[in-house]
Amino acid sequence: MSIGFLIAVVVVLLGLLFMGAPVFIALGTSGLLGMALLDGWMGLDIAVHTASTAVNSFILLAVPLFIAMGVFLAKGGIGEKLYKVFDSFLRHIPGGVGIATLLTCAVLAAMCGTSVAIAGMVGVFAIPNMRKLGYSLPLSMGIVIAGGALGILIPPSVPMILYGAIAQESVGRLFMAGVGPGLLAVLFFAVWVFIAFWKGDVKVAARATWSERWGALKDGYWGLIIPVLIIVLLYTGIATPVEVAALGCVLTLFISAFVYRTINLKNIIPVLKNAVNSSVMVMVIIMGALILGKYVTMAGVDRAVGNIFVGGGIPTWGFLLITMTIILGLGCLMEGASIMLLLMPILIVTIHAYGYDTYVFAVLLVINIEAAMLTPPVGLNLYAVDGIAKSLNLPSTMGVAVKGSYPFLLLYLLVMVLVAVFPQIAIWLPNHMM
């Protein structure tokens, strides 16, 4: 491994990121440079082959399908109907409207593998309702920001798909590993909302009548059936993640078009275009990151890192602490998929060298990425919810968004520590899959 070549690649990567270049360009350009320095024209040929192989991967087919599913959920209004179900049953208890928002995010997370889509979808209707009842703007935004981040922990999860593709682990088992920590995070968030409710001057909404509850449930039960179906199919192994993604796409589009009739012939083309644009954006990031990852592997960076940690006598807990700190820092520069694709080719050798459970590490990595989504300057959920609040004519700023999200950031880190100390939280369910 040439240290000079590696420094050049890192300088180009960081330079492009700091100049505001799109992430896929920064990753791809630095990767191409590394391959060219390492192996000349042959290196460029290998880079092109790596990129073309990436988009032909069967397991990665689930990524655009889950992204499209998220678009159909947003445009189809399924999220809002689901929110009304939880709101009708919980709004009369202290903090109930905030908890209903969290539960809506959690259930949507079981249908959509991306966080920003969930935060954007729920924020439109949940923030005005919470503000009407006296929830502070930071708390209202913080609930949506943190709840949206659950989208990459509770299955399905796009980062888990990428992790499985790189680490050659079962994506279905990785999905199940996120269920326990995801539910634990929801519990902690709900407790904080309850506490914050008592600290503020917040009104308790009037109790819904049973006829209103029944009406909401009758209108929104599809939003409860789909995630249950997804979890059952994954847990029992009846369907693969790709098949589940395809089924979810078809179901959400069918329900939106023929049950709720929110997607029709007039708007189907813009909806599909939105789905394709979002999918292509993620896929080009994957291509760029895998080119850089190929350079990292061929240059022997992964083995060198393993020698530093394992050969240097650093204990497992030290390896976890250092890597998780680095990931949290990278979250200030890059989004989750890029972090996953950049680091996993480097770290997978070291993880195996320590004999550490790859499924537990996957959960720790995803929780850390979730926490990064709540940190500026690149915290995508912060920007998404801040934009929604401004579109609702609320006096939002990035400072307000950060103020509302930091208690949830600390809770995410608490969940990460608990999973590291008690790994059964993550691996119990995968170990009992059929």
Buried (B, 14 or more C-beta within 10 A) or exposed (E): EEEEBBEBBEEBBEEBBEEEBBBBBBBBBBBBBBBBBBBEEEBBEBBEEBBEEBBEBEBBBBBBBBBBBBBBBBBBBBBBBBBBBBBBBBBEBBBBBBBBBBBBBBBBBBBBBBBBBBBBBBBBBBBBBBBEBBBBBBBBBBBBBBBBBBBBBBBBBBBBBBBBBBBEBBBBBBBBBBBBBBBBBBEBBBEBBBEBBEEEEBEBBEBBEEEBBEBBBEBBEBBBEBBEBBBEBBBEEEBBBBBBBBBBBEBBBBBBBEEBEBBEEEEBEEBBEBBBEBBEBBBBBBBBBBBBBBBBBBBBBBBBBBBEBBEEEBEBEEBBEEBBEBBBEBBEBBBBBBBBBBBBBBBBBBBEBBEBBBBBBBBBBBBBBBBBBBBBEBBBBBBBBBBBBEEEEBEBEEEBBBBBBBBBBEBBBBBBBBBBEEBEBBBBBBEEBE
